[in-house]
Amino acid sequence: MEANVTKRDLRNEIKLWLNNNRDEVVDLTLRLVQIKSQQPEGDVRAMADEIETIAATIPGVEVERIVSEEPVHNLVIRLRGNRPGKRLIFNGHMDTFPVGDLSGWTRDPEGEVDGDRAYGLGISDMKGGIAASLLAMKCLAETGADFPGEIVGTFVGDEETMGVLGTQYLLENVSHARGDAMISGDVGSPHILRFGEKGMIWAKVTAKGRSTHAAHVHKGDSAIEKLTAVMESFKSLRSFPVDTAGNNVVPMIDHWSEKSERLSGEGETKVLKSVSVTFGTIGGGRLSNLVADRAEFSCDIRLPVGVTVDQVETEMTRICDAAEDLELEITRRYEPSWTAPDHPVIEAVRQNCTTVLGEEPAVTMRVGASDARLYRYAGVPTVVCGLMAFNLGAPDEHIMLDELYALVDIFALSAHDYLVGDA
């Protein structure tokens, strides 16, 4: 009985600290947004400097900077508890989309608060999430670090370009970058927890033909017509059979469909459960009055749980082999990934989302790619709980301040609950 009283009192101390320091997360977020860290340049050195400065205010933390390749710097911030136990990871990425045409911005892309909103490039993806993670760590440190195990923040410089020099590098080279569970504050919503995400194949198809003048079309062989025929065949992948046996992913998607689609858009449920095919680029030919001797397209194919990369690549190869003078190149691939929806880390975050937000969050899959998949591939159970993005990657990107405040509370309380558990 005594242990339960102590656990309840500590939670109250955490809540009191969060209430007294709630505005600090806005300051931290704006400090991070002020610093440019755009891809494709990928120079996050100044961001790493600022996060190190912020981390220095957290009692008892240890900070390591790991350079995978200049200018990609990664940080590992370690907060140890007061007794042995599990390791919980907070993961985040410092790089952002490029700012693009500044003329479209009506707010300061380097950070501005107006009413109940905060604006800035990368504020949702994911400088607000990093700020919330850091403040949650500070909360647990200043309330006595009275928890077993440790919390490790892995803040990386390469996610927008798929994480090879960031999270993947840390997982392969820093033992304590791995843990028993991971919470990611990547872009999303605290009203929708994401326990997995679709797989992906990026491919390029090139067709070769024989050029001739359009007046002598009978002497030519159109690469464009070959290419468009393959594009039509690739569309059939959208009906690729999905094996739903052996997991509870589809039931969770269906159960939370209505709530998830209210925030993420009508049609998300179908996308989560099926193969999607997007043709991103296309080009070919030289003049309108010449039969094209070369043409190519690139495509993005997303795979739901129940479909493997090998299965889809086999079908893509079959389609291309059935035609003449076609070349298929796979430029990127990874499998679908998911964590059991009832895992303790997801349950801790779900319960605290319910408490903080006043309503139960949806618990479902994610359509996009994130570094969470790299943790899952490494065997680390993972949940994504981030901030709802408005104008993501576009002028006037912004978040709602009430969600930012809530995220800190959710992270701090969930970290405590997961680590303490039955300890």
C-alpha positions as CSV (number, residue, x, y, z in Angstrom):
1,M,0.0,0.0,0.0
2,E,2.9,2.4,0.9
3,A,4.3,2.0,-2.7
4,N,1.0,3.1,-4.2
5,V,0.9,6.2,-2.0
6,T,4.4,7.2,-3.0
7,K,3.7,6.7,-6.7
8,R,0.5,8.8,-6.5
9,D,2.3,11.6,-4.6
10,L,5.2,11.7,-7.2
11,R,2.7,12.0,-10.0
12,N,1.1,15.0,-8.2
13,E,4.6,16.5,-7.9
14,I,5.1,16.1,-11.6
15,K,1.7,17.6,-12.4
16,L,2.5,20.6,-10.1
17,W,5.9,21.1,-11.8
18,L,4.3,21.0,-15.2
19,N,1.6,23.5,-14.2
20,N,4.2,25.9,-12.9
21,N,6.6,25.6,-15.9
22,R,4.1,25.2,-18.8
23,D,5.1,28.3,-20.6
24,E,8.7,27.2,-20.9
25,V,7.9,24.8,-23.8
26,V,6.8,27.8,-26.0
27,D,10.2,29.5,-25.3
28,L,12.1,26.3,-26.1
29,T,10.1,25.7,-29.3
30,L,10.7,29.2,-30.6
31,R,14.4,29.0,-29.8
32,L,14.7,25.9,-31.9
33,V,12.5,27.3,-34.8
34,Q,14.8,30.4,-35.0
35,I,17.7,28.1,-36.1
36,K,17.8,27.0,-39.7
37,S,18.2,23.3,-40.2
38,Q,16.8,22.7,-43.7
39,Q,17.3,19.8,-46.0
40,P,18.8,19.2,-48.5
41,E,21.7,21.1,-46.9
42,G,21.2,19.1,-43.7
43,D,23.4,21.4,-41.6
44,V,22.1,20.9,-38.1
45,R,25.2,22.0,-36.2
46,A,23.6,25.1,-34.8
47,M,20.5,23.2,-33.8
48,A,22.7,20.7,-32.0
49,D,24.4,23.6,-30.2
50,E,21.1,25.0,-29.0
51,I,19.8,21.7,-27.8
52,E,23.1,21.1,-25.9
53,T,22.6,24.5,-24.3
54,I,19.0,23.6,-23.3
55,A,20.1,20.2,-22.0
56,A,22.7,21.8,-19.8
57,T,19.8,23.2,-17.7
58,I,18.6,19.7,-16.9
59,P,20.1,18.4,-13.7
60,G,22.1,15.3,-14.0
61,V,22.0,14.7,-17.8
62,E,24.9,13.4,-19.8
63,V,25.2,14.7,-23.4
64,E,27.1,13.1,-26.3
65,R,27.5,14.5,-29.8
66,I,28.0,11.9,-32.5
67,V,28.9,13.1,-36.0
68,S,28.0,10.6,-38.6
69,E,29.1,12.8,-41.5
70,E,29.5,16.5,-41.6
71,P,27.4,18.5,-41.2
72,V,25.0,15.9,-39.7
73,H,25.4,16.0,-36.0
74,N,23.4,13.8,-33.6
75,L,22.8,14.1,-29.9
76,V,22.3,11.5,-27.2
77,I,21.0,13.0,-24.0
78,R,20.9,10.6,-21.0
79,L,19.0,11.0,-17.8
80,R,19.5,8.2,-15.3
81,G,17.0,7.3,-12.6
82,N,17.8,6.3,-9.1
83,R,17.7,2.5,-9.5
84,P,18.0,-0.1,-12.2
85,G,15.2,-0.5,-14.6
86,K,14.1,-0.1,-18.2
87,R,15.4,2.4,-20.8
88,L,12.9,4.7,-22.5
89,I,13.9,6.6,-25.6
90,F,12.6,10.0,-26.7
91,N,13.5,10.3,-30.4
92,G,13.3,13.4,-32.6
93,H,14.8,14.9,-35.7
94,M,16.4,18.4,-36.0
95,D,16.2,18.7,-39.8
96,T,13.2,20.3,-41.6
97,F,11.7,20.7,-45.1
98,P,13.2,23.6,-47.1
99,V,11.5,26.9,-46.6
100,G,10.7,27.4,-50.3
101,D,9.3,30.7,-51.5
102,L,9.2,33.1,-48.5
103,S,6.7,35.4,-50.3
104,G,3.9,33.1,-49.3
105,W,4.5,33.5,-45.5
106,T,2.4,36.1,-43.6
107,R,4.1,35.1,-40.3
108,D,7.7,34.9,-39.4
109,P,9.1,31.5,-40.6
110,E,11.7,31.8,-37.7
111,G,9.0,31.7,-35.1
112,E,6.0,33.8,-34.0
113,V,3.1,33.4,-31.5
114,D,-0.3,34.8,-32.3
115,G,-3.2,34.1,-30.0
116,D,-3.6,30.3,-29.6
117,R,-1.1,29.5,-32.4
118,A,2.6,29.3,-32.8
119,Y,4.1,29.7,-36.3
120,G,7.4,28.7,-37.9
121,L,9.2,26.4,-40.3
122,G,9.5,23.0,-38.8
123,I,7.5,23.8,-35.7
124,S,5.3,20.8,-36.2
125,D,7.8,18.5,-37.9
126,M,9.3,18.4,-35.3
127,K,10.8,21.2,-33.3
128,G,7.8,21.4,-31.0
129,G,8.1,17.7,-30.4
130,I,11.8,18.0,-29.5
131,A,11.0,20.9,-27.1
132,A,8.3,18.9,-25.4
133,S,10.7,15.9,-25.0
134,L,13.4,18.1,-23.5
135,L,11.0,19.7,-21.0
136,A,9.5,16.4,-20.0
137,M,13.1,15.2,-19.2
138,K,13.7,18.4,-17.2
139,C,10.5,17.9,-15.3
140,L,11.5,14.3,-14.3
141,A,15.0,15.5,-13.3
142,E,13.8,18.4,-11.2
143,T,11.2,16.4,-9.4
144,G,14.0,14.1,-8.2
145,A,14.5,11.6,-11.0
146,D,12.7,9.1,-8.7
147,F,12.2,6.4,-11.3
148,P,14.0,3.2,-12.2
149,G,16.1,2.9,-15.4
150,E,16.8,5.9,-17.6
151,I,15.4,8.2,-20.2
152,V,17.5,8.8,-23.3
153,G,16.8,11.5,-25.9
154,T,18.1,10.7,-29.4
155,F,17.9,13.9,-31.4
156,V,19.2,13.4,-34.9
157,G,20.3,15.4,-37.9
158,D,19.0,13.2,-40.7
159,E,15.3,12.2,-40.9
160,E,13.9,14.0,-43.9
161,T,16.3,12.0,-46.1
162,M,15.3,8.7,-44.5
163,G,17.5,8.6,-41.4
164,V,20.6,6.7,-42.6
165,L,23.0,9.3,-41.0
166,G,20.7,10.0,-38.1
167,T,18.7,7.4,-36.2
168,Q,20.0,4.4,-38.2
169,Y,23.6,5.5,-37.4
170,L,22.9,5.8,-33.7
171,L,21.1,2.5,-33.5
172,E,24.1,0.8,-35.2
173,N,26.9,2.6,-33.3
174,V,25.6,3.7,-29.8
175,S,24.3,0.9,-27.6
176,H,22.3,3.2,-25.3
177,A,20.5,4.8,-28.3
178,R,18.4,1.5,-28.2
179,G,15.9,0.9,-25.4
180,D,13.0,-1.1,-24.1
181,A,10.6,1.3,-25.7
182,M,10.5,4.6,-27.7
183,I,8.2,7.6,-27.8
184,S,8.4,9.9,-30.8
185,G,7.0,13.4,-30.9
186,D,7.0,13.5,-34.7
187,V,4.3,15.3,-36.5
188,G,0.8,13.9,-36.0
189,S,-1.6,14.5,-33.2
190,P,-2.0,13.7,-29.5
191,H,-5.5,12.7,-30.4
192,I,-4.2,9.9,-32.7
193,L,-1.4,7.5,-31.5
194,R,0.4,5.7,-34.2
195,F,1.7,2.2,-33.5
196,G,3.0,1.4,-37.0
197,E,3.4,2.6,-40.5
198,K,3.2,1.4,-44.0
199,G,6.2,0.0,-46.0
200,M,7.5,1.8,-49.1
201,I,9.1,1.1,-52.5
202,W,10.5,3.9,-54.6
203,A,11.1,2.9,-58.2
204,K,12.1,4.3,-61.5
205,V,11.0,2.7,-64.8
206,T,12.8,3.6,-68.1
207,A,11.5,2.7,-71.5
208,K,13.6,2.8,-74.7
209,G,12.2,3.2,-78.2
210,R,13.2,4.1,-81.7
211,S,12.9,7.7,-82.9
212,T,11.6,8.9,-86.2
213,H,9.7,11.9,-87.6
214,A,6.0,11.8,-86.8
215,A,5.3,11.8,-90.5
216,H,6.9,8.4,-90.7
217,V,5.4,7.0,-87.5
218,H,5.4,3.5,-89.0
219,K,9.2,3.5,-88.7
220,G,9.3,4.4,-85.1
221,D,8.8,2.7,-81.7
222,S,7.4,5.0,-79.0
223,A,9.0,4.8,-75.6
224,I,6.2,7.0,-74.2
225,E,3.5,4.5,-75.2
226,K,5.5,1.6,-73.7
227,L,5.9,3.6,-70.5
228,T,2.2,4.6,-70.2
229,A,1.2,1.0,-70.7
230,V,3.4,0.0,-67.8
231,M,1.9,2.8,-65.7
232,E,-1.6,1.4,-66.3
233,S,-0.4,-2.0,-65.3
234,F,1.2,-0.6,-62.1
235,K,-2.2,0.8,-61.1
236,S,-3.4,-2.8,-60.6
237,L,-1.1,-3.0,-57.6
238,R,-3.7,-0.9,-55.7
239,S,-5.8,-4.1,-55.6
240,F,-2.9,-6.3,-54.4
241,P,-4.2,-8.9,-52.0
242,V,-3.5,-8.2,-48.3
243,D,-3.0,-11.0,-45.8
244,T,-4.8,-9.9,-42.6
245,A,-4.3,-13.1,-40.6
246,G,-2.1,-13.2,-37.5
247,N,-2.3,-9.6,-36.4
248,N,-4.9,-7.2,-35.0
249,V,-3.8,-4.2,-37.1
250,V,-6.8,-4.1,-39.4
251,P,-9.4,-4.3,-36.5
252,M,-7.6,-1.4,-34.8
253,I,-7.7,0.6,-38.1
254,D,-11.4,-0.1,-38.5
255,H,-12.2,0.6,-34.8
256,W,-10.7,4.0,-34.9
257,S,-11.5,4.9,-38.5
258,E,-14.2,7.6,-37.8
259,K,-12.1,9.5,-35.2
260,S,-8.9,9.2,-37.2
261,E,-10.5,10.4,-40.4
262,R,-12.0,13.4,-38.7
263,L,-8.5,14.7,-38.1
264,S,-6.5,13.1,-40.9
265,G,-9.0,13.2,-43.8
266,E,-11.7,11.0,-45.3
267,G,-10.2,8.0,-47.1
268,E,-7.3,7.4,-44.7
269,T,-8.8,4.1,-43.6
270,K,-8.7,2.7,-47.1
271,V,-5.2,4.0,-47.7
272,L,-3.9,2.3,-44.4
273,K,-5.3,-1.1,-45.5
274,S,-4.3,-1.2,-49.1
275,V,-1.3,-0.7,-51.5
276,S,-1.1,2.8,-52.8
277,V,0.6,3.8,-56.0
278,T,1.7,7.4,-56.7
279,F,3.5,8.5,-59.9
280,G,5.7,11.3,-58.8
281,T,7.6,12.3,-62.0
282,I,7.4,11.5,-65.7
283,G,9.4,12.7,-68.7
284,G,10.4,11.7,-72.2
285,G,10.8,12.6,-75.8
286,R,12.5,15.6,-77.5
287,L,9.9,17.3,-79.7
288,S,6.2,17.0,-80.4
289,N,6.9,15.8,-83.9
290,L,9.3,13.1,-83.1
291,V,8.5,9.6,-81.8
292,A,10.1,9.4,-78.4
293,D,13.1,7.1,-78.1
294,R,13.3,7.4,-74.3
295,A,10.9,8.0,-71.4
296,E,10.8,7.4,-67.7
297,F,8.7,7.8,-64.6
298,S,9.3,7.5,-60.9
299,C,6.7,6.1,-58.4
300,D,6.1,5.8,-54.7
301,I,4.3,2.5,-53.6
302,R,3.2,2.2,-50.0
303,L,2.5,-1.2,-48.5
304,P,0.1,-2.1,-45.7
305,V,0.7,-4.6,-43.0
306,G,0.0,-8.0,-44.7
307,V,2.0,-7.2,-47.9
308,T,5.8,-7.6,-48.2
309,V,8.3,-5.7,-50.3
310,D,9.3,-8.9,-52.1
311,Q,5.8,-9.7,-53.1
312,V,5.2,-6.3,-54.7
313,E,8.6,-6.2,-56.3
314,T,8.0,-9.6,-57.8
315,E,4.8,-8.3,-59.4
316,M,6.5,-5.1,-60.6
317,T,9.2,-7.2,-62.2
318,R,6.7,-9.4,-63.9
319,I,4.9,-6.4,-65.4
320,C,8.1,-4.9,-66.7
321,D,9.5,-8.2,-68.1
322,A,6.3,-8.7,-70.1
323,A,7.2,-5.7,-72.2
324,E,10.2,-5.0,-74.3
325,D,13.0,-2.5,-73.7
326,L,12.0,-1.6,-70.1
327,E,14.3,-1.2,-67.2
328,L,13.0,-1.3,-63.6
329,E,15.2,0.3,-60.9
330,I,14.3,0.1,-57.2
331,T,15.8,3.1,-55.5
332,R,14.5,2.6,-51.9
333,R,12.6,0.0,-50.0
334,Y,11.5,-0.9,-46.5
335,E,8.9,-3.2,-45.0
336,P,5.7,-2.2,-43.1
337,S,6.4,-2.0,-39.3
338,W,4.2,-2.1,-36.2
339,T,4.2,-2.5,-32.5
340,A,1.5,-4.5,-30.7
341,P,-1.2,-1.9,-29.9
342,D,-1.5,-3.1,-26.3
343,H,2.2,-2.7,-25.5
344,P,2.8,-1.1,-22.1
345,V,4.4,2.0,-23.7
346,I,1.4,2.6,-25.9
347,E,-0.9,1.9,-23.0
348,A,0.9,4.5,-20.8
349,V,0.7,7.2,-23.5
350,R,-2.9,6.3,-24.3
351,Q,-4.0,6.6,-20.6
352,N,-2.2,9.9,-20.2
353,C,-3.6,11.3,-23.5
354,T,-7.1,10.4,-22.1
355,T,-6.3,12.2,-18.8
356,V,-4.7,15.3,-20.2
357,L,-7.0,15.8,-23.2
358,G,-10.2,14.6,-21.6
359,E,-10.9,12.0,-24.3
360,E,-9.5,8.7,-25.5
361,P,-7.1,9.0,-28.5
362,A,-7.4,6.8,-31.5
363,V,-4.7,4.1,-31.7
364,T,-4.0,3.2,-35.3
365,M,-1.4,3.1,-38.1
366,R,0.4,5.9,-39.8
367,V,0.5,6.5,-43.5
368,G,3.8,8.4,-43.7
369,A,7.4,7.4,-43.0
370,S,9.3,8.3,-39.8
371,D,12.3,7.2,-37.8
372,A,9.9,5.2,-35.7
373,R,10.1,2.5,-38.3
374,L,13.9,2.2,-37.7
375,Y,13.3,1.6,-34.0
376,R,10.8,-1.0,-34.8
377,Y,13.2,-2.7,-37.2
378,A,15.7,-2.7,-34.3
379,G,13.1,-4.5,-32.1
380,V,12.2,-1.5,-30.0
381,P,8.4,-1.0,-29.4
382,T,7.4,2.4,-30.5
383,V,4.6,4.9,-30.5
384,V,4.3,8.3,-32.3
385,C,2.5,11.0,-30.4
386,G,3.1,14.5,-31.9
387,L,1.6,17.8,-32.8
388,M,-1.1,18.3,-35.4
389,A,0.4,20.1,-38.4
390,F,-1.2,23.0,-40.2
391,N,0.4,23.9,-43.5
392,L,3.1,21.3,-43.1
393,G,5.9,22.1,-45.5
394,A,4.1,25.2,-46.7
395,P,3.9,28.9,-45.8
396,D,2.6,29.7,-42.3
397,E,3.2,26.3,-40.9
398,H,1.8,26.4,-37.3
399,I,0.6,24.4,-34.3
400,M,-2.0,25.0,-31.6
401,L,-0.5,26.0,-28.3
402,D,-2.9,23.9,-26.2
403,E,-1.6,20.8,-28.0
404,L,2.0,21.8,-27.3
405,Y,1.3,22.2,-23.6
406,A,-0.6,18.9,-23.5
407,L,2.3,17.1,-25.2
408,V,4.7,18.0,-22.4
409,D,2.3,16.7,-19.8
410,I,1.7,13.5,-21.8
411,F,5.4,12.8,-22.3
412,A,6.4,13.5,-18.7
413,L,3.6,11.4,-17.1
414,S,3.9,8.6,-19.6
415,A,7.7,8.3,-19.1
416,H,7.1,8.1,-15.3
417,D,4.3,5.6,-15.6
418,Y,6.1,3.4,-18.2
419,L,9.4,3.3,-16.2
420,V,7.8,2.9,-12.7
421,G,5.1,0.4,-13.8
422,D,5.1,-2.4,-11.3
423,A,8.6,-1.6,-10.1
